[in-house]
Amino acid sequence: MKKWTYRSLRHSVMTGRLPPGQAVTITGLAEELGVSAMPIREALHLLVADGALEHMDNRRVRVPNMTPEKFDETLSARIALETLAAERAMLHVDEARLARMQKLDAEIDEAYDADDIESGIERNFAFHRCLYETRSSAVLLPLIESVWVRLGPFMREATENLEETYRFDRHAEAMQAIRDKDAEALRRAIVSDIQDGAGYLGRKRFSGA
C-alpha cells in the first residue's frame, strides 16, 4: 500500500495532473485514493524529498512553482542526463525495442489527438524510458526520473500548446539515428525534443519570447 500510494501520487505529479502551485491535503488525497492518512503522509514526505512537492504547513503541501533559475538548471540537467543515457543505449537497441518505441510514439499521437494530455505525457516518458533502460537503468534512469517529476507539471502546459511546441517529430529522428547508429544525430534529436517541449515553453514564459 505504501509503495502503491507513493507511485500513484508521483505519477500524478509527473503527468501534470497536479499543476504548479496546486496545494493538496492529506485528507483530500486519502479520500481520492481510498486509503488511510498514514500512507499518504509517508508518500508526501518522500515526494518532498524528491523535490516534487514542498511543504506549506503541517497539513498541506503543494507542487512547487517554477522559477527561471530552477527551470534553467532542471532543463540543463535533463539534457545532460538524457543525452548520456541515449548514447550509452544506442548500440544495444534491437529491433524488438525499436518496435516498442514506435508503438509508444504512435500512442502519444493518439492520446494528444484525443486531448488526453496525461496519457500523452505518460507515453512520452515511457518512450524515453524504453530507450534509456536498455543500458542505463541502475543509476542514470532514476536520476532522469527525478528530473521528470520536477518538470511534469510544466510539461502539461507545454503539451497543451502542441501547435507551438512540437512542430517536428523528434522521436522519429531519434529512432532513425538509432537505426543508422549515428550517435551525434541521436544526441541532436534528444536535445531538440527536450528544447521543443518544456524548453520552448520556458523560454516563452520567462523571457517573453
N, C-alpha and C positions, 0 to 999 in steps of 0.2 A: 504493500500500500504506500509506503514512504517513497519508494523509487517511482511508482506509477504517478503519484501526486507531483513529484518534482519534475518528471518528464512532461507531464501534461501542462504544467504552468510554464515550463521552459519553452515548450512548443508554442504556447500562446504568445509569448514574448517574441520568439524568433520569427513567427509568421506574421507579426504585426497586428494580431487581434487586440492587443493592448497597446494603444498609441502612446507616443511620448507625452509625459505629464499626467497620464492616467493614474489615478490613485485607486488602490484596491484594499479591501479589508479582509481580515482572517475570516470573519463571519460570512461575508459575501461570497468569498471563494469556496468556503466549506459547503455552503448551500448549493452553489453552482455545480461543484464536482460530486456532491453527495458523500462527503467524508467528514470526519470529525475535525476539530480545530487543530489537534496535535500534528498530524502530517502536514497540514497547511503551514503551520508555524515553522516547522523544520524545513520545509521546501523553500519558504520565503527567506529564511536565514541563508540557505545555500545560494539562492539566486542573488541575494545582496552581495554575497562573497564573490559570485561570478561577475558582478558589475552589471547584471541585467536589471536589477531593481535597486532602489535606495530607500532608506528609512525616512519617514516624515515624522512619526511619533510612535508611541508604544503599540498602537493598534493599526496603523496604516503604513503602507509602503507605496511607492509609485514607480512607474517607468521613468528613468531619467530623461530630462530634456537634452537635446544635442546642442553643443556649442561649437563655434568654428574651430577652436583648438582641438576639442575632443574628436570632432569629425575628421580633421586632417590626420590626426595621429591614428585613429581607428582605420581609416581608409588605407593609409600607408602600410599599416600592419597587415591588412587583408591582402594587399597586392604582394607584399614581400613573402608572406607565408604561402599563398596560393600558387604563385609562380614557381616557387621552390618545389612544392608538392607536385605540381603538374609535370615539371621537368623530371623529377625522380620517377614518376609513374609512367611516363610516356612509353618507354621501351617494354613495359610489362603489360600493356593493354592488349588483350587478344580480341578476336572478332566477336566473341560472345559478350564481352564487356562493352565493346563499341555498339553492339545491338541494343544492350540495355540503356546506354546513354542516348541512343537515337530514339528509343521508346519514351524515355523520360522527357526528352526535348519536345516530342510530339504532345505529350501530356501537358507540358507547360502551355503550349499554344492553345490546347483545348480548354484548359482552365481559364486562361485570360479571355478567350472568346466567349466563355460562359459567365464572365465577370466574377469568377471565383478567385478572388485575389489571394486568399490564404492558401488555397491548394496550389496556385501558381508559384507562390514563394516557396512553399514546401518542396515542390517538384524541382524548382531551380536549385535549391540547396542539395537535393538528392542527386541531381545531375553532377554537380561539382564533387559531392562526396563519393559518388560512384567512380570518378576518376582518381581522386586523391587516395582513397583507401587501398588502391592497388599496391602501393608501396609505402605509404606514409601514415598508417593507421595508429601506430603506437604513440607517437609524440606530436607530429605536425597536425594530424586531424583534430585531436582535442583542442589544440591551440586555435586552429581555424574556427572550430565551432564556438569557442569562447568569444571570438570576434563577431561571428554571425549573430549571436544572441544580443550583442550590443547594437548592431546595425539593423536588426529585424524590424523594429517599429519604424525606422526610417525607410526601409526597403518597401514597406507597404505604400507609402506616399509616392515613391518612385514608380511603382508598378501601376499606380492609378493614373499615371501620365505616360502611358506606353508610347503614344504617338510622338512624344518629345524625347523619350529616353532611349528606347530600343529600336533604332532605325535599321540596324544591321543584325543578322543572325550570327552573333559571335560564337554560339555553341557549334554551329555548322563549321565555322572556321577552325575551331579547336579540334573537332573530330577529323577534319581533313588534314590538319597538321599532324595529328597522331598517325593517320594512315601514311603520310609522307615521311614520318619520322623526322620532322622538322621542329627542333626544339625552340628555335627563335620565333617561328610562326606561331607555335603554341603559346609561347610567352606573350606575344603581342595580342593574341585572341583573348587570353585570360585578363590581361591588363585592360583591354578595351571593353570587355564585358563588364568589369567592375566599374570602370570610369563612365560607361554609358548609362549605367543604372544609378546606383547611390551617388556616384561621383558627380554626375550631371546635376542631380537634384541638389546636392550640397553646394555646388558652385552657384547654382541659381538662387538658392536661399540665402547664402551667406555673403555673396558678392554682388547680388542683384543682376548677374549676367543673364 
